Amino acid sequence: MSGHSHHGAPPEPAAPSEQQDQTPAEGSSSARLLFTLGFFGALAGSLLAFTYQKTLPAIQKFAGEKVEVAVMEVLGAPPKLDTLYLIGDKLSRTPPAGVIPGDAIKLFIGIDAKGERMGVAVEEVAPGFASDVRLMVGFNPSTGALTGFKVLSQTETPGLGDKIEKDTAFASRFTGKIALPLKGTKSVTTDPSTVQTITGATISSKAVIKVINKAVETWKPRLEAFEKEGGK
C-alpha cells in the first residue's frame, strides 16, 4: 500500500454509448419512413380509387352480361324477355326513380314466340356453408315448377360445396321439381317436391334449396299482386 499505487491522469469522460449516438439518426429515419409510407399509401389509395372508377363500367357491364346469360339459361332461352322492377315491395314496369336500371332489383319474364309466358327468373341469396350463395332462379309462377337455376356467386368448399356450381347433374335434378316448398333428401327421389342433395355437401345443397324456396315464396306473391292490379 506504499508508492506502488497508480496515479494516472484523470479518467476521460465516457464516450456516449453507441445507442445514444444512433438516436437522432434513428428518429429522422423513422420520420422519413412514416412520411414515405404515408405518401405512398395515399398515392396507392388515389390510384385504387381512380382505377375503380375507370373499371366500374366494365365491371357493371360484365355483371349485367353474367345476369343476362343466367336469365336466358334458367328460362330455356326465350325469344323475348320482359323486365319488371321492384319498388318497395311492389313490381312495376318502370325502374325506381333515381336508380340506374342496372342496379335495380328485377324480375325477368320469359316470353315464347306465341307471346305466352314461359316462366320468370329472379336473383335471390341465402347463407351457405362458407358464405352467401347467390342464384338466378327460374320457375313457373302458376305452378311453382322450376325451370332451372344458375349459380351467380359462391365461395363454398372446393371439391365439396362448390359442386353446387360445378356438378351439372346436381343442377339438372331441379328442373320440373315443385317448390312449394322444395325439400332435400340424401337418397334418389322421384317425389316432385324433394331433390337429392350432394353427398358430402349437404349444407351447400340445402343452401341452394333454401334460396330457391325463398325466391318462389317471395316473388310469386309479388307477381300475383302485380297482375291483380292490372300489371301496370
Residue frames as qw, qx, qy, qz and C-alpha x, y, z in Angstrom:
[[0.000, 0.891, 0.453, 0.000, 0.00, 0.00, 0.00],
 [0.417, -0.558, 0.094, 0.711, 3.08, 2.26, -0.49],
 [0.124, 0.616, -0.275, -0.728, 4.30, 4.20, -3.51],
 [0.215, 0.011, 0.886, 0.412, 3.23, 1.37, -5.81],
 [0.364, 0.636, 0.609, -0.304, -0.31, 2.74, -6.16],
 [0.403, 0.335, 0.507, 0.684, -1.04, 4.01, -9.68],
 [0.051, 0.709, 0.243, -0.660, -1.54, 7.73, -10.08],
 [0.399, 0.283, 0.602, 0.632, -2.51, 8.14, -13.71],
 [0.110, -0.101, -0.174, -0.973, -4.27, 11.01, -15.50],
 [0.479, 0.193, 0.518, -0.682, -7.91, 11.58, -14.53],
 [0.427, 0.271, 0.841, 0.190, -10.23, 9.25, -16.45],
 [0.088, -0.016, -0.423, -0.902, -11.64, 10.63, -19.67],
 [0.576, 0.166, 0.339, -0.725, -15.40, 11.22, -19.70],
 [0.525, 0.146, 0.835, 0.073, -17.18, 8.15, -21.01],
 [0.102, 0.070, -0.565, -0.815, -17.98, 8.34, -24.68],
 [0.662, 0.108, 0.171, -0.721, -21.69, 8.40, -25.38],
 [0.607, 0.007, 0.794, -0.016, -22.96, 4.90, -25.87],
 [0.113, 0.025, 0.762, 0.637, -23.49, 3.55, -29.38],
 [0.025, 0.622, 0.783, 0.023, -27.21, 3.56, -28.69],
 [0.068, -0.788, -0.230, 0.567, -27.17, 7.25, -27.78],
 [0.164, -0.363, 0.487, 0.778, -25.17, 8.06, -30.91],
 [0.066, 0.208, 0.834, 0.507, -27.82, 6.48, -33.14],
 [0.105, 0.581, 0.689, -0.419, -30.91, 8.03, -31.52],
 [0.222, 0.623, -0.014, -0.750, -31.12, 11.26, -33.58],
 [0.157, 0.274, -0.750, -0.580, -30.42, 9.36, -36.82],
 [0.013, 0.261, 0.965, 0.003, -32.98, 6.73, -35.91],
 [0.176, 0.601, 0.483, -0.612, -35.56, 9.41, -35.15],
 [0.284, 0.562, -0.271, -0.728, -35.13, 11.12, -38.50],
 [0.106, 0.129, -0.916, -0.364, -35.06, 7.73, -40.25],
 [0.114, 0.409, 0.872, -0.241, -38.40, 6.76, -38.59],
 [0.250, 0.646, 0.210, -0.690, -39.92, 10.08, -39.57],
 [0.213, 0.427, -0.599, -0.643, -38.74, 9.60, -43.15],
 [0.016, -0.078, -0.988, -0.136, -40.15, 6.07, -43.17],
 [0.185, 0.543, 0.688, -0.445, -43.50, 7.26, -41.83],
 [0.260, 0.623, -0.097, -0.731, -43.62, 10.07, -44.37],
 [0.154, 0.282, -0.803, -0.502, -42.74, 7.67, -47.21],
 [0.050, 0.263, 0.962, -0.060, -45.34, 5.14, -46.08],
 [0.214, 0.621, 0.462, -0.595, -47.96, 7.86, -45.72],
 [0.229, 0.555, -0.340, -0.724, -47.15, 9.35, -49.11],
 [0.185, 0.156, -0.880, -0.409, -47.19, 6.04, -50.98],
 [0.116, 0.356, 0.882, -0.286, -50.25, 4.87, -49.01],
 [0.299, 0.635, 0.242, -0.670, -52.16, 7.98, -50.10],
 [0.240, 0.463, -0.580, -0.626, -50.88, 7.56, -53.67],
 [0.036, -0.036, -0.988, -0.146, -51.94, 3.90, -53.75],
 [0.208, 0.501, 0.697, -0.470, -55.36, 4.87, -52.35],
 [0.315, 0.622, -0.074, -0.713, -55.80, 7.52, -55.05],
 [0.188, 0.320, -0.796, -0.478, -54.71, 5.09, -57.75],
 [0.081, 0.216, 0.968, -0.096, -57.10, 2.42, -56.47],
 [0.286, 0.602, 0.461, -0.586, -59.99, 4.90, -56.41],
 [0.287, 0.577, -0.366, -0.671, -59.08, 6.09, -59.92],
 [0.098, 0.159, -0.937, -0.294, -58.76, 2.52, -61.23],
 [0.192, 0.362, 0.859, -0.307, -62.05, 1.55, -59.59],
 [0.346, 0.641, 0.188, -0.659, -63.86, 4.49, -61.20],
 [0.265, 0.501, -0.598, -0.567, -62.32, 3.63, -64.58],
 [0.149, 0.081, -0.970, -0.172, -63.09, -0.09, -64.38],
 [0.365, 0.214, 0.649, -0.633, -66.51, 0.23, -62.71],
 [0.639, 0.401, -0.103, -0.648, -68.45, 0.48, -66.02],
 [0.478, 0.337, -0.787, -0.197, -66.64, -2.64, -67.30],
 [0.032, -0.032, 0.915, -0.400, -67.37, -4.50, -64.03],
 [0.494, 0.302, 0.414, -0.702, -71.03, -3.46, -64.17],
 [0.609, 0.418, -0.410, -0.535, -71.22, -4.45, -67.85],
 [0.313, 0.230, -0.921, 0.014, -69.71, -7.86, -67.06],
 [0.205, 0.117, 0.800, -0.552, -72.09, -8.35, -64.10],
 [0.571, 0.379, 0.106, -0.720, -75.01, -7.33, -66.31],
 [0.564, 0.374, -0.634, -0.375, -73.96, -9.77, -69.03],
 [0.111, 0.126, -0.956, 0.240, -73.50, -12.56, -66.48],
 [0.400, 0.242, 0.587, -0.661, -77.03, -11.93, -65.19],
 [0.608, 0.429, -0.196, -0.639, -78.42, -11.87, -68.74],
 [0.415, 0.300, -0.844, -0.156, -76.73, -15.17, -69.62],
 [0.067, 0.021, 0.900, -0.431, -78.07, -16.73, -66.39],
 [0.522, 0.320, 0.303, -0.730, -81.61, -15.50, -67.13],
 [0.619, 0.402, -0.461, -0.492, -81.53, -16.99, -70.63],
 [0.274, 0.237, -0.930, 0.066, -80.15, -20.26, -69.27],
 [0.164, 0.115, 0.837, -0.510, -82.70, -20.80, -66.48],
 [0.544, 0.430, 0.278, -0.665, -85.64, -19.85, -68.73],
 [0.683, 0.220, 0.665, 0.207, -84.60, -22.03, -71.68],
 [0.248, -0.133, 0.410, 0.868, -83.54, -19.16, -73.98],
 [0.316, 0.707, 0.583, -0.247, -86.89, -17.37, -74.51],
 [0.455, 0.502, 0.364, 0.638, -87.18, -15.32, -77.74],
 [0.051, -0.714, -0.057, -0.696, -88.28, -12.30, -75.70],
 [0.437, -0.261, -0.627, 0.589, -87.68, -11.01, -72.18],
 [0.225, -0.807, -0.237, -0.491, -89.90, -8.64, -70.24],
 [0.433, 0.076, -0.554, 0.708, -88.44, -6.83, -67.21],
 [0.419, -0.803, -0.315, -0.283, -90.27, -5.73, -64.05],
 [0.288, 0.438, -0.471, 0.710, -88.64, -3.62, -61.34],
 [0.513, -0.530, -0.632, 0.238, -89.07, -3.89, -57.58],
 [0.008, -0.519, 0.134, -0.844, -90.08, -0.62, -55.90],
 [0.533, -0.373, 0.431, -0.625, -90.58, -1.10, -52.17],
 [0.444, -0.053, 0.887, -0.111, -92.39, -4.43, -52.16],
 [0.652, 0.576, 0.373, -0.323, -94.26, -3.94, -55.44],
 [0.559, 0.056, 0.583, 0.587, -93.40, -4.71, -59.03],
 [0.281, 0.808, 0.102, -0.508, -93.50, -2.01, -61.69],
 [0.773, 0.510, 0.248, 0.283, -92.78, -1.73, -65.41],
 [0.267, 0.864, -0.167, 0.393, -90.70, 1.40, -64.76],
 [0.648, 0.036, -0.508, 0.566, -87.47, 1.42, -62.73],
 [0.394, -0.768, -0.382, 0.330, -87.45, 3.22, -59.36],
 [0.195, 0.952, -0.008, 0.235, -86.66, 6.95, -59.56],
 [0.171, -0.874, 0.441, -0.116, -83.03, 7.88, -59.03],
 [0.721, -0.303, 0.617, 0.088, -81.78, 4.30, -59.50],
 [0.221, 0.471, -0.695, -0.497, -79.74, 3.17, -62.52],
 [0.875, 0.078, -0.140, -0.456, -81.84, 0.42, -64.17],
 [0.664, 0.324, -0.660, 0.139, -78.81, -1.92, -63.99],
 [0.090, 0.247, -0.728, 0.633, -78.72, -1.54, -60.19],
 [0.633, -0.170, 0.117, -0.746, -82.45, -2.03, -59.64],
 [0.372, -0.053, 0.911, -0.167, -83.85, -5.31, -58.31],
 [0.492, 0.267, -0.402, -0.724, -85.62, -7.02, -61.18],
 [0.678, 0.121, 0.706, -0.163, -87.88, -9.88, -62.18],
 [0.153, 0.349, -0.651, -0.656, -87.43, -11.21, -65.73],
 [0.744, 0.276, 0.468, -0.389, -90.32, -12.78, -67.64],
 [0.210, -0.192, 0.809, 0.515, -89.53, -15.17, -70.49],
 [0.625, 0.470, 0.189, -0.593, -91.97, -14.84, -73.41],
 [0.590, 0.042, 0.741, 0.317, -92.24, -17.51, -76.11],
 [0.123, 0.024, 0.571, 0.812, -92.83, -16.97, -79.86],
 [0.157, -0.579, -0.724, -0.341, -96.62, -17.01, -79.33],
 [0.151, -0.578, 0.096, -0.796, -96.42, -14.29, -76.68],
 [0.801, -0.494, -0.294, -0.167, -97.04, -16.76, -73.85],
 [0.277, -0.784, 0.491, -0.259, -95.12, -16.65, -70.59],
 [0.757, 0.226, -0.607, 0.088, -92.51, -19.42, -70.29],
 [0.717, -0.433, -0.405, 0.367, -91.53, -18.62, -66.72],
 [0.080, -0.968, 0.097, -0.218, -89.87, -15.97, -64.60],
 [0.763, 0.105, -0.343, 0.537, -86.29, -15.53, -63.37],
 [0.309, -0.917, 0.042, -0.248, -85.17, -13.76, -60.21],
 [0.446, 0.431, -0.598, 0.508, -81.93, -13.26, -58.31],
 [0.698, -0.648, -0.051, -0.299, -82.00, -14.49, -54.72],
 [0.359, 0.494, -0.667, 0.427, -79.46, -15.17, -51.96],
 [0.797, -0.555, -0.034, -0.235, -79.19, -17.17, -48.71],
 [0.266, -0.718, 0.639, -0.073, -76.32, -18.26, -46.40],
 [0.855, 0.233, -0.458, -0.064, -74.38, -21.37, -47.42],
 [0.875, -0.312, -0.219, 0.299, -71.68, -23.30, -45.53],
 [0.595, -0.076, -0.042, 0.799, -68.84, -20.79, -46.10],
 [0.011, 0.240, 0.011, -0.971, -70.67, -17.67, -47.27],
 [0.558, 0.455, 0.270, -0.639, -73.74, -16.45, -49.11],
 [0.378, 0.137, 0.814, 0.420, -74.93, -18.43, -52.13],
 [0.333, 0.522, 0.033, -0.784, -76.44, -16.21, -54.85],
 [0.401, 0.195, 0.851, 0.279, -78.55, -17.82, -57.56],
 [0.404, 0.151, -0.284, -0.856, -80.61, -16.92, -60.57],
 [0.339, 0.162, 0.896, -0.236, -83.77, -18.97, -60.10],
 [0.352, 0.046, -0.505, -0.787, -86.19, -19.78, -62.92],
 [0.174, 0.226, 0.914, -0.288, -89.72, -21.01, -62.18],
 [0.178, -0.438, -0.639, -0.607, -93.29, -21.12, -63.40],
 [0.142, -0.144, 0.436, -0.877, -95.22, -18.76, -61.09],
 [0.700, -0.140, -0.231, -0.661, -98.54, -20.50, -61.81],
 [0.917, -0.115, -0.369, -0.100, -97.41, -23.95, -60.66],
 [0.517, -0.757, 0.397, -0.042, -94.19, -23.34, -58.68],
 [0.947, 0.132, 0.180, 0.233, -92.39, -25.77, -61.05],
 [0.342, -0.717, 0.343, 0.502, -88.71, -24.98, -61.52],
 [0.735, 0.677, -0.034, -0.016, -87.23, -24.29, -64.94],
 [0.797, 0.232, -0.242, 0.503, -83.67, -24.26, -63.57],
 [0.376, -0.910, 0.031, 0.171, -81.12, -22.34, -61.53],
 [0.672, 0.523, -0.186, 0.489, -77.69, -20.84, -62.17],
 [0.616, -0.580, -0.191, 0.499, -75.07, -20.01, -59.51],
 [0.253, 0.922, 0.001, 0.293, -74.08, -16.32, -59.75],
 [0.147, 0.669, -0.569, 0.455, -71.65, -16.37, -56.81],
 [0.892, -0.435, -0.069, -0.102, -70.47, -18.78, -54.10],
 [0.193, 0.673, -0.666, 0.257, -67.29, -19.50, -52.12],
 [0.911, -0.300, 0.126, -0.253, -68.17, -22.95, -50.82],
 [0.592, -0.510, 0.601, 0.167, -65.51, -25.58, -50.01],
 [0.424, 0.549, -0.590, -0.412, -63.57, -26.54, -53.19],
 [0.265, 0.184, -0.942, -0.089, -64.25, -30.13, -54.23],
 [0.022, -0.343, -0.886, 0.310, -67.32, -30.39, -51.99],
 [0.161, 0.666, 0.469, -0.557, -69.64, -27.41, -51.59],
 [0.142, 0.529, -0.331, -0.769, -68.61, -25.86, -54.90],
 [0.168, 0.136, 0.924, 0.315, -70.25, -28.85, -56.62],
 [0.269, 0.674, 0.556, -0.406, -73.49, -26.85, -56.41],
 [0.277, 0.785, -0.183, -0.523, -71.97, -24.84, -59.27],
 [0.075, 0.534, -0.761, -0.360, -69.73, -27.39, -60.99],
 [0.267, 0.075, 0.961, -0.004, -71.86, -30.54, -60.85],
 [0.359, 0.055, -0.391, -0.846, -74.27, -30.27, -63.80],
 [0.402, -0.240, -0.873, -0.136, -76.03, -33.48, -62.74],
 [0.152, -0.383, -0.641, 0.648, -77.00, -31.79, -59.45],
 [0.190, 0.275, -0.032, -0.942, -78.44, -28.76, -61.26],
 [0.376, -0.015, -0.690, -0.618, -80.43, -30.95, -63.65],
 [0.198, -0.288, -0.907, 0.237, -82.21, -32.64, -60.69],
 [0.074, 0.382, 0.413, -0.823, -84.16, -29.42, -60.06],
 [0.261, 0.093, -0.451, -0.849, -85.82, -28.96, -63.45],
 [0.532, -0.258, -0.647, -0.481, -89.55, -29.69, -63.17],
 [0.359, -0.270, -0.760, 0.470, -89.49, -30.01, -59.38],
 [0.245, -0.776, -0.389, -0.432, -92.21, -28.15, -57.48],
 [0.324, 0.148, -0.470, 0.807, -91.01, -25.57, -54.96],
 [0.443, -0.533, -0.173, -0.700, -94.00, -25.34, -52.62],
 [0.005, -0.864, 0.481, 0.151, -91.67, -25.73, -50.72],
 [0.771, 0.397, -0.495, 0.044, -88.83, -27.88, -52.01],
 [0.705, -0.621, 0.329, -0.094, -87.06, -30.26, -49.59],
 [0.318, 0.620, -0.716, -0.035, -83.71, -32.07, -49.67],
 [0.942, -0.219, 0.195, -0.165, -83.15, -35.81, -49.25],
 [0.285, -0.613, 0.699, 0.234, -79.99, -37.93, -49.24],
 [0.533, 0.083, 0.826, 0.164, -81.49, -40.69, -51.37],
 [0.011, -0.071, -0.634, -0.770, -82.63, -40.74, -55.01],
 [0.268, 0.437, 0.628, -0.585, -86.16, -39.43, -55.26],
 [0.104, 0.358, 0.674, 0.638, -88.96, -39.12, -57.80],
 [0.114, -0.748, -0.557, 0.342, -91.07, -37.03, -55.42],
 [0.344, 0.705, 0.254, 0.566, -91.69, -33.70, -57.24],
 [0.256, -0.925, 0.014, -0.280, -91.19, -31.71, -54.03],
 [0.690, -0.620, 0.310, 0.208, -87.84, -33.27, -52.99],
 [0.567, 0.736, -0.365, 0.058, -84.35, -33.12, -54.51],
 [0.923, -0.182, -0.121, 0.317, -81.42, -35.43, -53.81],
 [0.190, -0.946, 0.243, 0.098, -78.59, -33.49, -52.13],
 [0.592, 0.600, -0.512, 0.164, -74.87, -33.86, -52.94],
 [0.889, -0.341, -0.228, 0.203, -73.08, -36.44, -50.75],
 [0.649, -0.168, -0.132, 0.730, -70.56, -34.62, -48.54],
 [0.093, 0.097, 0.069, 0.988, -72.05, -31.24, -49.35],
 [0.133, -0.603, -0.786, 0.003, -75.45, -31.41, -47.68],
 [0.147, -0.674, -0.293, 0.662, -75.24, -27.88, -46.21],
 [0.025, -0.324, 0.404, 0.855, -74.33, -26.32, -49.56],
 [0.076, -0.278, -0.851, -0.439, -77.05, -28.39, -51.31],
 [0.155, -0.675, -0.688, 0.217, -79.61, -27.27, -48.75],
 [0.116, -0.519, -0.022, 0.846, -78.47, -23.66, -49.22],
 [0.059, -0.002, -0.643, -0.764, -79.47, -23.96, -52.90],
 [0.205, -0.505, -0.826, -0.145, -82.87, -25.36, -51.86],
 [0.209, -0.631, -0.441, 0.603, -83.24, -22.53, -49.33],
 [0.039, -0.328, 0.251, 0.910, -82.50, -19.88, -51.99],
 [0.142, -0.191, -0.770, -0.592, -84.98, -21.47, -54.42],
 [0.229, -0.600, -0.757, 0.122, -87.75, -21.68, -51.81],
 [0.170, -0.574, -0.217, 0.771, -87.07, -18.08, -50.77],
 [0.004, -0.128, 0.478, 0.869, -87.24, -16.96, -54.43],
 [0.216, -0.375, -0.795, -0.424, -90.59, -18.66, -55.08],
 [0.294, -0.624, -0.649, 0.321, -92.11, -17.67, -51.71],
 [0.176, -0.528, -0.097, 0.825, -91.04, -14.03, -52.09],
 [0.033, 0.241, -0.445, -0.862, -91.60, -13.37, -55.78],
 [0.045, -0.361, -0.881, -0.301, -94.71, -15.44, -56.60],
 [0.074, -0.737, -0.590, 0.322, -97.00, -13.26, -54.39],
 [0.105, -0.560, 0.115, 0.814, -95.37, -10.08, -55.75],
 [0.010, 0.040, -0.710, -0.703, -96.09, -11.14, -59.32],
 [0.077, -0.525, -0.844, -0.076, -99.64, -12.19, -58.44],
 [0.096, -0.724, -0.363, 0.579, -100.27, -8.79, -56.80],
 [0.069, -0.387, 0.385, 0.835, -98.83, -7.02, -59.87],
 [0.064, -0.166, -0.823, -0.539, -101.12, -8.97, -62.22],
 [0.094, -0.619, -0.750, 0.215, -104.15, -8.47, -59.95],
 [0.044, -0.717, -0.153, 0.679, -103.63, -4.72, -60.20],
 [0.605, 0.764, 0.157, -0.159, -103.65, -4.92, -63.99],
 [0.819, 0.032, 0.217, 0.530, -99.89, -5.28, -64.50],
 [0.217, 0.949, 0.045, 0.223, -99.06, -1.57, -64.53]]
